């Protein structure tokens, strides 16, 4: 792992050098706008979509983000949600979710509930099509969205999996050339951070929601833990209280 972390900047730098050398410095402008749009979309998705779901489930998305801030920082540094699989499961159990629900939803969510990856696949494919002057009809765009929703289910939580999944997505969309992947090769490493963070938050929210549906969550523990934060060890609730 240490060797990979030391070599990762070299790989990212080489990818950027290839993109600039092949397409010129002017290519950085559209790439920067793509990155900005992607990060903004992920933030809006977490705050508006997941925030609304969290509110309906009886907790605040902002308190939840504060509660898992250590895991978020680790994912930000590694660009992989797999790196916090065990810690996030422990955190969710501390929040009052039953061990059986956490053990089912989190591992399956790492393959079938990748919100950030799905957003990335759709935006990256549309960007490549526009960069190559490929006109997509509304029907083709909707088909691309549906295909991305399906292919994202086979992605994993490791670094770079989204880029490989994008290649698989474009192979079944004849209108968008797979060779266009070279356009975003240089910035994929930076976009993978937002993918991983969004995936992590989405899986955590999904676990709490499923636990509530199944009656497998202690709501009082959830409220107390989120109010206190992750650094405060609270005494367990008296037996019989839910």
LINZIGI-V106224 format. One record per residue. N is the residue number from 1. RES is the residue in three letters. BURIAL is + if it has 16 or more other C-alpha atoms within 10 Angstrom, else -. Layout:
N/RES/BURIAL + N/RES/BURIAL
This chain:
1/UNK/- + 2/UNK/- + 3/UNK/- + 4/UNK/- + 5/UNK/- + 6/UNK/- + 7/UNK/- + 8/UNK/- + 9/UNK/- + 10/UNK/- + 11/UNK/- + 12/UNK/+ + 13/UNK/- + 14/UNK/- + 15/UNK/+ + 16/UNK/+ + 17/UNK/- + 18/UNK/+ + 19/UNK/+ + 20/UNK/+ + 21/UNK/- + 22/UNK/- + 23/UNK/- + 24/UNK/- + 25/UNK/- + 26/UNK/- + 27/UNK/+ + 28/UNK/+ + 29/UNK/- + 30/UNK/- + 31/UNK/+ + 32/UNK/- + 33/UNK/- + 34/UNK/+ + 35/UNK/+ + 36/UNK/- + 37/UNK/- + 38/UNK/+ + 39/UNK/+ + 40/UNK/- + 41/UNK/+ + 42/UNK/+ + 43/UNK/+ + 44/UNK/- + 45/UNK/+ + 46/UNK/+ + 47/UNK/- + 48/UNK/- + 49/UNK/- + 50/UNK/+ + 51/UNK/+ + 52/UNK/+ + 53/UNK/+ + 54/UNK/+ + 55/UNK/- + 56/UNK/- + 57/UNK/+ + 58/UNK/- + 59/UNK/+ + 60/UNK/+ + 61/UNK/+ + 62/UNK/- + 63/UNK/+ + 64/UNK/+ + 65/UNK/+ + 66/UNK/- + 67/UNK/+ + 68/UNK/+ + 69/UNK/- + 70/UNK/- + 71/UNK/+ + 72/UNK/+ + 73/UNK/- + 74/UNK/- + 75/UNK/+ + 76/UNK/+ + 77/UNK/- + 78/UNK/+ + 79/UNK/+ + 80/UNK/+ + 81/UNK/+ + 82/UNK/+ + 83/UNK/+ + 84/UNK/+ + 85/UNK/+ + 86/UNK/- + 87/UNK/- + 88/UNK/+ + 89/UNK/+ + 90/UNK/- + 91/UNK/+ + 92/UNK/+ + 93/UNK/+ + 94/UNK/+ + 95/UNK/+ + 96/UNK/+ + 97/UNK/+ + 98/UNK/+ + 99/UNK/+ + 100/UNK/- + 101/UNK/+ + 102/UNK/+ + 103/UNK/- + 104/UNK/- + 105/UNK/+ + 106/UNK/+ + 107/UNK/- + 108/UNK/- + 109/UNK/+ + 110/UNK/+ + 111/UNK/- + 112/UNK/+ + 113/UNK/+ + 114/UNK/+ + 115/UNK/+ + 116/UNK/+ + 117/UNK/+ + 118/UNK/+ + 119/UNK/+ + 120/UNK/+ + 121/UNK/+ + 122/UNK/+ + 123/UNK/+ + 124/UNK/+ + 125/UNK/+ + 126/UNK/+ + 127/UNK/+ + 128/UNK/+ + 129/UNK/+ + 130/UNK/- + 131/UNK/- + 132/UNK/- + 133/UNK/- + 134/UNK/- + 135/UNK/- + 136/UNK/- + 137/UNK/- + 138/UNK/- + 139/UNK/- + 140/UNK/- + 141/UNK/- + 142/UNK/- + 143/UNK/- + 144/UNK/+ + 145/UNK/+ + 146/UNK/- + 147/UNK/+ + 148/UNK/+ + 149/UNK/+ + 150/UNK/- + 151/UNK/+ + 152/UNK/+ + 153/UNK/+ + 154/UNK/- + 155/UNK/+ + 156/UNK/+ + 157/UNK/+ + 158/UNK/+ + 159/UNK/+ + 160/UNK/+ + 161/UNK/+ + 162/UNK/+ + 163/UNK/+ + 164/UNK/- + 165/UNK/+ + 166/UNK/+ + 167/UNK/+ + 168/UNK/- + 169/UNK/+ + 170/UNK/+ + 171/UNK/- + 172/UNK/- + 173/UNK/- + 174/UNK/- + 175/UNK/- + 176/UNK/+ + 177/UNK/+ + 178/UNK/+ + 179/UNK/- + 180/UNK/+ + 181/UNK/+ + 182/UNK/- + 183/UNK/+ + 184/UNK/+ + 185/UNK/+ + 186/UNK/+ + 187/UNK/+ + 188/UNK/+ + 189/UNK/+ + 190/UNK/- + 191/UNK/+ + 192/UNK/+ + 193/UNK/+ + 194/UNK/+ + 195/UNK/+ + 196/UNK/+ + 197/UNK/+ + 198/UNK/+ + 199/UNK/+ + 200/UNK/+ + 201/UNK/+ + 202/UNK/+ + 203/UNK/+ + 204/UNK/+ + 205/UNK/+ + 206/UNK/+ + 207/UNK/+ + 208/UNK/+ + 209/UNK/+ + 210/UNK/+ + 211/UNK/+ + 212/UNK/+ + 213/UNK/- + 214/UNK/- + 215/UNK/- + 216/UNK/+ + 217/UNK/+ + 218/UNK/+ + 219/UNK/+ + 220/UNK/- + 221/UNK/+ + 222/UNK/+ + 223/UNK/+ + 224/UNK/- + 225/UNK/+ + 226/UNK/+ + 227/UNK/- + 228/UNK/- + 229/UNK/+ + 230/UNK/+ + 231/UNK/- + 232/UNK/- + 233/UNK/- + 234/UNK/- + 235/UNK/- + 236/UNK/- + 237/UNK/- + 238/UNK/- + 239/UNK/- + 240/UNK/- + 241/UNK/- + 242/UNK/-
